[in-house]
Amino acid sequence: MPSFATYTLGCKVNQAETSQIENILENIGYSQVDFNQAADFFIINTCSVTHVADRKSRHIIRKAKKNNPQSKVIITGCFSENNQNNLSPLRIDHIIKNQDKLNINIWQYILPKNNTLKSKNKLKVRRMLKIQDGCNTNCSYCIVPYLRKDQFSVPLPDIIKLANLWLIEGTREIVLTGVNLGNYHWQNKGLFDVLHELSQLKNLLRIRLSSLELPHINDTLIQEIKNNPNICKHLHLPLQSGSDFILHKMKRPYTLIEFKEKTKKIFQQIPELALTTDVIVGFPGETEANFKETLNSIIDIGFSQLHVFKYSPRPGTPAIDFDHKVPAKIAEHRSKTLIKLGQELKRNFINKYLKKGVDVLFEEETNHISKGLTSNYIRVISTQNNVLGQIKNVIPNKINPDNSLSCL
């Protein structure tokens, strides 16, 4: 049976797309192996959101070619879209456009015809489902709207159909993803309707939302998250900066006070909710005072986890021409400061659940050790066996160095 391996860089949308690519290939008889093993085809889903992502994409492509000279390397994703004129030196065998990466006909055309039986899919308790693509927010620093221009929402019946197929295969949690998830709109249906319809499916234990923009959070959605036991008590809302001056330069669609008021309302309704965020440091014009505003705002808002990025100038975006560039050493120092703060915030958050009963959906079992997630995004390790795909109440008694909880 011919084999393939995948590697994903970047966002949860890419992760969701890779999962669906894997499903396509398994359904046409290809067997998946680990990326570090020998394979007939290596599929790399790339990212171009920062220059670091570009560099990592090039590195993985070169590594796959060097270690597997007889294999075919196929790439897709934003790096290939953003670097179309610079890909020849990488000797890539096939390039698939973002808009075509989930088209089974494209894969059947590229890959040799295979008459073997469909390979057995590996059980995936938690899977990511992309329901929306494209963004028109046009933040001044972001390359994504130029690479994923067309707004598209998956028809609601197709979402339910795929979810039902996954449930048959043993999936118990679905993570809804999109480039701008809150922009989901099909006919007269929005994100709330997707949540409502998925909640009716038997055996779907959890629905998790990936990143949402603040303007898409309204009272109706807050109440649905609060009252629907199937919806995870976890929101990822990108702050990007805690300075109104910088938010304005970034062209972000909210002010700091709007962000604080909305998140305060969320916590009043759902106090156990995990609120995670993205923050950019070193944006052009960011002074030390602006950075301290961000630092203090992060503490005030009550995030449980931070994803910290140093500003990366992307050709073609407005911000690349902004004056008052922040020196690399200063940006690095600010990044380290926020990363350290993020570690403290995460540890403080999970410490509240030490020696208390938590409901865990177990998604891995290896060597008599089971691993899973709580609804509010805490990873838990347990010695319970035969719990894969089930929610069990456990009492953690230890915080691990990686900020997971153990009940061993």
C-alpha positions, -999 to 999 in steps of 0.1 A, spaced: 0 0 0 15 34 -10 23 57 20 22 93 28 33 116 56 21 151 65 36 181 83 16 212 93 29 247 100 8 276 113 -27 280 124 -56 257 134 -71 263 100 -40 246 85 -43 218 111 -79 213 101 -71 212 64 -43 187 69 -67 165 89 -91 166 59 -63 159 34 -53 129 55 -88 116 54 -90 121 16 -58 101 11 -68 73 35 -101 70 17 -84 64 -17 -62 37 -2 -30 55 10 -15 46 43 -3 74 67 31 71 84 50 94 107 69 123 90 102 109 102 96 76 85 101 66 49 71 74 27 62 76 -9 48 111 -6 55 140 18 28 166 21 37 199 37 10 224 46 30 256 49 25 290 66 36 326 57 22 347 85 57 357 96 92 356 82 99 329 108 70 308 94 85 313 59 119 301 72 104 270 89 85 261 58 117 262 37 135 242 63 109 214 64 107 212 26 145 209 23 146 183 51 120 162 34 138 164 0 172 157 16 161 127 38 139 112 11 155 118 -23 133 91 -40 100 104 -26 77 130 -39 73 163 -20 39 181 -23 34 215 -7 3 236 -2 -6 265 21 2 302 24 40 300 19 35 285 -15 10 312 -24 32 340 -11 65 328 -27 54 316 -61 84 331 -79 110 317 -54 101 280 -52 122 265 -80 154 261 -59 134 239 -35 128 213 -62 92 207 -52 73 180 -71 38 194 -69 23 226 -56 -14 227 -47 -32 260 -43 -50 268 -11 -83 268 -29 -77 233 -42 -61 215 -12 -94 198 -2 -104 189 -37 -103 151 -40 -101 153 -78 -69 172 -75 -53 146 -53 -65 117 -75 -50 135 -105 -16 140 -88 -12 107 -70 -8 74 -89 -39 53 -92 -42 29 -63 -64 -2 -64 -58 -13 -28 -86 -12 -2 -92 19 18 -67 20 47 -81 19 82 -83 55 97 -66 61 130 -90 70 157 -90 107 163 -111 116 193 -107 154 187 -108 167 151 -107 202 136 -133 211 111 -128 241 89 -162 258 82 -150 292 69 -122 306 48 -111 341 38 -107 374 57 -115 410 48 -105 426 81 -73 438 66 -52 445 97 -22 466 87 3 439 96 -14 408 82 -6 390 49 -34 365 53 -62 385 35 -39 387 5 -33 350 4 -68 338 13 -88 365 -4 -121 347 -12 -146 345 17 -163 311 18 -185 293 43 -192 255 41 -229 248 37 -244 238 70 -257 204 57 -221 195 46 -208 204 81 -234 180 97 -227 153 71 -190 153 78 -195 155 115 -217 124 114 -191 105 94 -164 114 120 -187 104 149 -191 69 133 -153 67 133 -151 76 170 -146 114 171 -161 129 202 -149 165 201 -150 188 170 -130 221 169 -146 246 146 -120 266 127 -119 294 101 -96 321 89 -122 345 104 -146 321 120 -171 346 132 -177 356 96 -194 322 89 -225 329 69 -244 304 47 -278 314 34 -294 329 65 -273 308 90 -245 320 112 -221 305 137 -248 302 163 -268 280 140 -238 257 134 -234 253 172 -271 246 176 -272 220 149 -240 202 160 -253 201 196 -282 179 184 -258 151 172 -258 120 193 -223 110 206 -208 144 199 -196 152 234 -179 185 229 -177 214 204 -148 238 207 -145 272 191 -111 282 177 -101 319 173 -128 345 172 -126 383 168 -141 404 195 -169 420 174 -183 385 168 -189 379 205 -225 389 214 -248 382 243 -265 353 223 -232 335 218 -222 341 254 -254 326 267 -251 296 243 -216 289 256 -228 293 292 -259 271 289 -250 245 264 -230 217 281 -216 205 248 -198 237 241 -163 240 256 -158 268 281 -129 282 262 -125 312 239 -95 325 220 -98 362 214 -67 379 199 -59 411 217 -27 419 197 -20 450 218 -32 466 250 -25 501 237 -52 520 219 -25 539 199 -11 506 186 -45 490 181 -54 520 158 -22 516 138 -29 479 135 -64 487 122 -79 463 148 -117 465 150 -120 475 187 -107 497 214 -91 485 246 -121 495 267 -144 476 243 -122 445 248 -121 449 285 -159 454 288 -167 424 266 -144 400 284 -156 413 318 -192 404 307 -179 369 295 -163 362 329 -194 374 348 -215 348 329 -188 320 327 -163 324 355 -146 290 347 -139 300 311 -104 298 298 -96 330 278 -65 327 256 -51 353 233 -25 364 207 -2 394 213 22 411 190 52 430 204 76 453 186 50 468 162 63 499 145 59 529 168 54 508 200 71 527 228 80 514 262 49 531 276 27 513 250 43 480 259 36 486 296 0 493 287 -1 459 270 15 442 300 -9 458 325 -40 451 302 -31 414 300 -30 411 337 -62 431 342 -82 411 316 -75 377 331 -61 356 303 -52 320 311 -26 316 282 -7 339 258 6 333 223 33 359 219 47 370 185 73 395 175 61 418 148 72 404 114 72 429 84 54 413 55 59 428 20 26 441 6 11 450 39 6 487 50 27 483 81 59 475 63 61 512 54 54 525 89 81 546 106 97 541 140 108 505 137 114 488 171 150 475 174 152 437 173 168 435 208 140 455 223 113 434 206 131 402 218 131 415 254 94 424 253 87 390 238 105 372 266 88 393 292 53 384 279 62 347 275 73 346 311 40 364 322 20 339 300 36 310 318 27 325 352 -9 331 341 -13 296 328 1 281 360 -21 303 382 -51 292 361 -45 255 363 -36 257 400 -73 265 407 -82 230 396 -56 211 415 -72 185 439 -106 193 425 -128 171 403 -125 179 366 -142 164 336 -117 152 310 -123 139 275 -95 114 269 -80 114 234 -48 94 238 -38 61 254 -1 49 254 16 25 278 -12 26 304 -12 64 304 -42 83 292 -42 120 282 -70 144 275 -84 179 279 -109 196 301 -136 217 286 -116 248 296 -84 236 278 -63 221 306 -44 190 296 -47 161 321 -27 129 324 -42 98 342 -35 62 348 -71 52 340 -73 27 311 -99 20 285 -112 56 286 -104 67 251 -133 88 237 -150 91 271 -154 119 296 -143 109 331 -142 129 363 -108 128 378 -90 146 407 -56 159 397 -29 159 424 1 173 406 11 202 383 37 191 357 65 213 344 46 216 311 16 231 329 -5 200 325 -22 183 355 -16 147 366 -37 122 386 -12 94 388 
